[in-house]
């Protein structure tokens, strides 16, 4: 069952490394141990840091999904932990862009990520971004957590 408690932009910014205009999500609308649903309006902002030549290409939606995954990690962190595990997006597969750009979408973006599988250091998510019931992009993303421990030969 999804937790329907809305978490606002300030909560998100205090739990992920992205700050200022780079913190793209407005709120978390629902979440549970397997999935998260967020909303964003920053795709319409003229100062969106992902814009290039005055436009926001649809592939930039992958960053929106990655931030939702980071928020999901923060939500799943044990209450007594300092914060979520540090995660790195290491691959995106099966990405399908159904529109060429996001900045011309008038409706709010719905950003969803669903955990397909998880291990101690790896998470595989299925993600999608939609607006007004229309899919804009979707795909799968692999995240490695605590990568610094893996390369140093230490384990958590």
Phi, psi and omega in degrees: 000131182285136174285123184264008178291121180281131176248128188274180182301320180298320178296314180301310183299333180276356183238356176231160183287343183286128184232167179060217182291348178281346173278100194274339186270139178276320182196161169262123181266328181198153179195158169211192184295339184252339188211164177216145177233123181236165177233146180216145174237356185294346178296338179268350184289132179294336180263017178302123185292349179269353179295144174224130180054040175080008181222160180243102181295152183300328180298338177295342177299337178298325177293323176299315179295319180298321178293323175298321178296320178296319177296319178301316177300319179295321179293329182272352180296141178303144183303331182270003180277158179290327180181183179290158174296146177288127181238149178233129175287116185252341176198149174235128182232155175059026181292131176236119178262116183266352176223157179280334184210162182253334186293344178262011175271116185284328184280159174301148175273138172253117184251120182233142175222136181233124180287119178276315180207153182214140171228186183304320185238002183224140176226135175245123180247147164260132181230158174209152174231130181223167175211130180051040177079005182251125177291132179256320174200159180201162179172194177236147179223136176258134180238133173254129178253149181055042182299328179298327177288327180293319184282337181273355180086000177270161174233152182294000000 
